[in-house]
Amino acid sequence: MSSLIFWNCKGVKKKETALYLKEVVRDNYVFFVGLAETKVSMINKTDVGRIISNSWDFFHQPDVGTAGVIMIMWDSNLASFTVIEHTSQVVFGALTTPNKGLWHVAMVYGHKDFQIRRDLWNRLDKVMMIDVPTIVGGDFNCLLSTEEKRGDKRFKMTKGTEEMKSFMVNQDLHDLSVVGPKYTWCNNKHGITRIWERLDHCLLNSTALQLVPSAYVKHLSRIASDHCPLAFKLDDTMHSHPKTFIFEDTWRSYPATKGIVAKAWNKHDYGDDSEVLNIKIKRTLKSFFFWNRNKCKSLNQLKDELQNDILKLQLQEDEEGGLSPKDLDTLCSKVREFNITLVRLSTWWNQRAKAKWNEDGDTNSRFYHAYATARKNGKLIRQIKDENNTTVEELEKIESVFLRFFEDKWKPRNCNIQNLPKIDHK
């Protein structure tokens, strides 16, 4: 699983920074690194070789003086990066890889003053494109909610917070699920003066989320800096677990479904009431499954076909002579069916988004497509603590923890652990 790293390293030439960065790159299969607060005014290829590897290319955006702000490095054997926009607060460019294609990536180092940080949002608004998969990561120096702070003064909604949230909505950016420590920055003090905050984020737009629906962010250990490195895991492998067959809300809009239910339900079955009920439900769902597979077209495919047919008939109607009465009836019928199909698509997305509070006019928007896709992220168990209070992350170890739990809970009740279903990691 390949990764991108975003990190406020507090000095790129520190020995401990270089050692830790090499460990992170090796352990997480990293091919792209974005660093903030490099604290160098100039850097060359030899320096990059010492910091990470000779096969890596780089772009350095220095600040006024010797502080140094942002540096981008990428493995030239695996990717190429072209800078599109660069300032002291962001380096934005096109990242191209053989497997993933073209992505836009922004490494952010937001200013602490929200009025200066406003230039960051304006710059990104000009260069970002919603239809291109985009990752925006780094140190935003901005808190979004009270859950992102612990210690010192309580969180207070500020103008800077409102502007960042507005930017995320306008550019269709979403915060991914996180594995690891909750906070990304700590002032490293002791006692009541110790403060933790989540200042670093990795944001993804809907286009990217649809390409890698299982991607997530891992907050790595806070070493060599007071900020955690953020590892964006490009996990585009869909886990091949058995799917649960569910009732589709759209089926209720088909006249044929009443007959299917009546035929499956009216058969005589034997057993007690609960057994008979389960048999009837299973038979009905099985009938729906085969009816849906054999008779119902994909709603998106049907929508496109109807749209094309309507357009052809309307073009034919423009010609001299117009449509025959039969063709006119066909046109009206297809328009009605198209409108019904749009309603069914809306219902289909509603069921997957589990968003009961939405309005009908919003159900087929880009937000709801992303919302439904992102639910796959939320259901995956990325890490768990075992009986020794040790955190495990490998899927096989997570499964073994669950199996031991079931064995401890159910074996005394004569439950055979070998007959338990395979864990779905959800």
Residue pairs with C-beta under 8 A, 6 or more apart in sequence:
1 29
1 233
1 234
1 235
1 237
2 29
2 30
2 31
2 78
2 234
3 28
3 29
3 30
3 31
3 231
3 232
3 233
3 234
4 30
4 31
4 32
4 33
4 34
4 105
4 135
4 137
4 231
4 232
4 234
5 24
5 25
5 28
5 30
5 32
5 33
5 34
5 229
5 230
5 231
5 232
6 34
6 36
6 107
6 108
6 137
6 138
6 139
6 200
6 202
6 229
6 230
6 232
7 21
7 33
7 34
7 35
7 36
7 225
7 227
7 228
7 229
7 230
8 35
8 36
8 37
8 109
8 138
8 139
8 185
8 200
8 225
8 227
9 17
9 21
9 35
9 36
9 37
9 38
9 224
9 225
9 227
10 17
10 37
10 39
10 224
10 225
10 226
10 227
11 17
11 37
11 38
11 39
11 40
11 225
12 18
12 35
12 38
12 39
12 40
12 43
12 51
12 68
12 71
13 39
13 40
13 43
13 47
13 51
14 224
16 223
16 224
17 51
17 224
17 225
18 50
18 51
18 52
19 224
20 223
20 224
21 33
21 51
21 52
22 52
22 53
24 30
24 220
24 229
24 231
25 33
25 52
25 53
28 218
28 220
28 231
28 233
30 75
30 231
31 74
31 75
31 78
31 79
31 97
32 72
32 73
32 74
32 75
32 79
32 81
32 95
32 105
33 52
33 72
33 73
33 74
34 70
34 71
34 72
34 91
34 105
34 107
34 137
34 138
35 70
35 71
35 72
35 73
35 107
36 69
36 70
36 107
36 108
36 109
36 138
36 139
37 67
37 68
37 69
37 109
37 139
38 60
38 68
38 69
38 70
38 71
39 66
39 67
39 68
40 60
40 62
40 66
40 68
41 62
41 65
41 66
41 67
41 68
42 60
42 62
43 58
43 60
43 68
43 71
45 54
45 58
48 54
48 56
48 57
48 58
48 73
49 56
51 73
52 73
53 75
55 75
55 76
55 77
56 73
56 74
56 75
56 76
57 73
57 74
57 76
57 81
58 71
58 72
58 73
58 74
59 71
59 72
59 81
59 83
59 86
59 91
59 93
60 68
60 70
60 71
60 72
61 69
61 70
61 71
61 86
61 87
61 88
61 91
62 68
62 69
63 69
63 88
64 88
69 88
69 89
69 109
70 86
70 88
70 90
70 91
70 107
70 109
70 138
72 81
72 83
72 91
72 93
72 107
74 80
74 81
74 95
78 97
78 98
79 95
79 96
79 97
80 95
80 96
81 93
81 94
81 95
81 96
81 105
82 93
82 94
82 96
83 91
83 92
83 93
84 92
84 93
84 94
84 104
84 127
85 91
85 92
85 93
85 123
85 126
85 127
86 92
87 119
87 120
87 123
88 109
88 111
89 108
89 109
89 110
89 111
89 116
89 117
89 119
89 120
89 123
90 106
90 107
90 108
90 109
90 120
90 123
90 124
90 138
91 106
91 107
92 104
92 105
92 106
92 107
92 123
92 124
92 127
92 128
93 104
93 105
93 106
94 102
94 103
94 104
94 105
95 102
95 103
95 104
95 105
96 102
96 103
97 103
100 211
100 234
102 132
102 133
103 132
103 133
103 134
103 135
103 208
104 127
104 128
104 129
104 132
104 133
104 134
104 135
105 134
105 135
105 136
105 137
106 124
106 128
106 134
106 135
106 136
106 137
106 138
107 137
107 138
108 120
108 136
108 137
108 138
108 139
108 140
109 138
109 139
109 141
110 117
110 120
110 138
110 139
110 140
110 141
110 142
111 117
111 120
111 141
112 141
114 142
114 158
114 159
114 160
114 163
117 141
117 142
117 160
117 163
118 163
121 163
121 164
121 166
121 167
124 136
124 167
124 171
125 167
125 170
125 171
128 134
128 171
128 205
130 171
130 172
130 205
130 206
130 207
130 366
131 207
132 207
133 205
133 207
133 208
133 211
134 171
134 173
134 204
134 205
134 207
134 208
135 202
135 203
135 204
135 208
135 232
136 171
136 173
136 201
136 202
136 203
136 204
137 200
137 201
137 202
137 203
137 230
137 232
138 200
138 201
138 230
139 185
139 199
139 200
139 227
140 164
140 199
140 200
140 201
141 199
142 160
142 161
142 164
142 199
143 149
143 155
143 161
143 197
143 198
143 199
144 161
144 164
144 165
144 175
144 198
145 155
146 154
146 155
148 155
148 183
148 197
148 198
149 155
149 195
149 196
149 197
149 198
150 183
150 195
150 196
150 197
151 192
151 193
151 194
151 195
151 196
152 193
152 195
167 173
168 174
168 175
168 203
171 205
172 205
172 206
172 366
172 367
172 370
173 203
173 204
173 205
174 203
174 204
174 205
174 206
174 209
174 370
174 374
175 201
175 202
175 203
176 202
176 203
176 204
176 215
176 216
176 217
176 232
176 377
177 216
177 217
177 377
177 378
177 380
177 382
178 216
178 217
178 218
178 219
179 216
179 217
179 218
179 219
179 382
179 383
179 393
180 218
180 219
180 220
180 228
180 383
181 219
181 221
181 222
181 228
182 196
182 198
182 219
183 196
183 197
183 198
183 228
184 197
184 198
184 199
184 200
184 219
184 222
184 227
184 228
184 230
185 196
185 197
185 198
185 199
185 200
185 226
185 227
185 228
186 194
186 195
186 196
186 197
186 222
186 226
187 193
187 194
187 195
187 226
188 194
188 226
189 195
199 227
200 227
200 228
200 230
201 230
202 217
202 230
202 232
204 215
206 366
206 367
206 369
206 370
206 373
208 215
209 215
209 370
209 373
209 374
210 369
210 370
210 373
211 236
212 234
212 235
212 236
213 236
213 238
213 373
213 374
213 376
213 377
214 235
214 236
214 237
214 238
214 239
214 376
214 377
214 380
215 232
215 233
215 234
215 235
215 236
215 377
216 233
216 235
216 377
216 380
216 382
217 230
217 231
217 232
217 233
218 230
218 231
218 233
219 228
219 229
219 230
220 228
220 229
220 230
220 231
221 228
222 228
239 380
239 425
241 422
241 424
241 425
241 426
242 422
242 424
245 285
245 289
247 285
247 288
248 288
248 292
248 348
248 351
249 347
249 348
249 350
249 351
250 299
250 344
250 347
250 348
250 351
251 257
251 288
251 292
253 340
253 343
253 344
253 347
254 296
256 291
256 295
257 288
257 291
260 284
260 287
260 288
260 291
261 284
263 287
264 280
264 283
264 284
264 286
264 287
265 280
265 284
267 280
267 283
269 275
269 276
269 279
269 280
270 276
271 279
297 305
299 341
299 344
299 345
299 348
300 345
302 341
303 338
303 341
303 342
303 345
306 334
306 337
306 338
306 341
307 338
309 334
310 331
310 334
310 335
310 338
313 323
313 327
313 330
313 331
313 334
314 331
316 323
316 327
317 323
317 328
317 331
323 331
342 364
345 364
346 360
346 363
346 364
347 363
349 363
349 364
349 368
349 369
349 372
350 356
350 358
350 363
350 368
352 372
352 375
353 363
353 368
353 371
353 372
353 375
354 375
355 368
355 371
358 368
362 368
379 426
380 425
380 426
381 398
381 425
381 426
382 393
383 391
383 392
383 393
383 398
384 391
384 392
384 398
384 401
385 391
385 392
386 392
386 397
386 401
386 404
387 401
387 404
392 398
392 401
395 425
398 423
398 425
399 422
399 423
399 425
402 423
403 417
403 420
403 423
406 415
406 417
406 420
407 417
410 417
411 417
